[in-house]
């Protein structure tokens, strides 16, 4: 439903607020999970600037569950507002606005806020004390660590791409938006298509780069296995945002919306499958190799 002014969509505002709370909870929990660690040699590699000695394994579930979906969802939500803004402002005023709203806050966050956030980690690392030593270490040894705000510059670049390609992209996105509207009465088709798209965007990249590999220059870091996934969900959001969000696929009468209990129940099931099937597969693989572990070729190959 819309707010009383009619200019905002209430459920989108609530979703944005909820996902923001999840992001805060996720990063706060990283100080207390069973796998939390502090790396004194390179504190940027720690799970959190300060890691507590008290742990709670239940937070592993919160962090793992969030990690499956919350960043793609954030990029999707961000994409919802792109096409209306481009249609209203035009590409260059749109980019100027995004530079002010995203890039400038990003530089402030990674320089000032992250500088404050990582100072306790520097003190705990046992490196030479003093603010000057810390600043030098922050920008040289640790290479200007980006921390949690990494997604802001990635989101800015996605906005730049779609703005620069607005003219050729607009007809295609509009056509795809019309197709999405036709799926309002086919909820399981929506689920199937989203599953296939997600698999194609993530799985090959995860196999090629590994699931936890990051790269970048200075604070402009990104996770190689997920960049296409995030771009894909941002574009999905842009496609959805072409139409009125209270009509079609997301209207109150849409079968996709009415079947929310199914999607809610599928989310923990999906998480359990993603968590335990890979572990079970690795266990079976290890068991299948057990008879050969005394063979000299096996020992040689695994030592290499």
Residue, then its C-alpha position, 0 to 999 in steps of 0.5 A: x500500500x502507499x502512504x497517505x501522500x500517495x508518493x511512496x510505497x509503504x511496503x518498500x519503505x518497510x522492506x528497506x528499513x528491515x534489510x538495514x536492520x539485518x545488515x547492522x545485526x549481521x556485522x555486529x554478530x561477527x564479533x561473537x560467532x563461533x568462527x570469529x577471529x582476530x588477525x594481529x598481523x593484518x587486522x583487516x582480515x579479522x572477522x570484526x575489528x574487535x572480537x569478543x572472547x564470548x561466543x554464541x553458535x546461534x549467531x552462526x545461523x543468523x550470519x549464514x542465513x543473512x549471507x545467502x540473500x540480504x546483499x542481493x536483496x539490497x541491490x534489488x531494492x536499490x534498482x527499484x528507483x533507478x528507472x523512475x529517477x532516470x525518466x524524471x531527471x535524465x541521465x546526467x542530472x541522475x548521475x550528479x545526484x547519485x555522485x552526491x548521494x553515494x560516492x561522496x558518502x562512500x569516501x567519507x565512510x571509508x576514510x573517516x568512519x572506517x578510520x575510527x572503526x579500525x583504530x581499536x583493532x590497530x591498538x589490539x594488534x600490538x603495532x607501534x602506538x600513536x595516531x600518526x603511525x596508525x594513519x600511515x599503517x591504515x593507508x599503506x600496510x592495510x591499503x585503505x580498508x573498505x570494511x562494510x561500506x564496500x557495497x556503496x561504491x559498487x552500487x554507484x558503479x551500477x548506477x553509472x552503467x545503467x545511466x550511460x546505457x539508458x537510451x539503448x537499455x530503456x526499451x529493453x527494460x520496459x519490454x522485460x517489465x511488461x513480461x514480469x507483469x504477465x507473471x503476476x498469476x504464475x508465482x511458481x514460474x517467477x520462482x523458477x525463473x529467479x532460481x535459474x537466473x540466480x544459479x547462472x549469475x553465481x555458480x559459474x563465477x563461484x567455481x571459477x573464482x572461489x566463493x570468498x575471493x576479494x579483489x580491488x584497489x584501495x577501498x574499491x574492493x569487491x567479491x569476485x564470485x558475487x559481482x555478477x549476482x549483485x549486478x543481476x539483482x540490481x537490473x531485476x530491481x530496475x526492471x520491476x521498478x518500471x511499473x507501479x509497484x502496487x500493481x501486477x506482480x506485487x499487488x495485494x491480489x497477486x497470487x505471488x503475494x498471496x502465497x507468501x507463506x510458501x516463500x516464507x517456509x521455503x527460505x529456511x528449507x533453502x538455507x538448510x539445503x545450501x548449508x548441509x548438502x555441500x558438507x554432506x557431499x564433501x564428507x562423502x567425497x572424503x569417505x570415498x577416498x579413504x581406501x586410497x589414502x595410503x597409496x603413494x600417488x594420493x599422498x603425492x597429489x595432495x601434497x602438491 
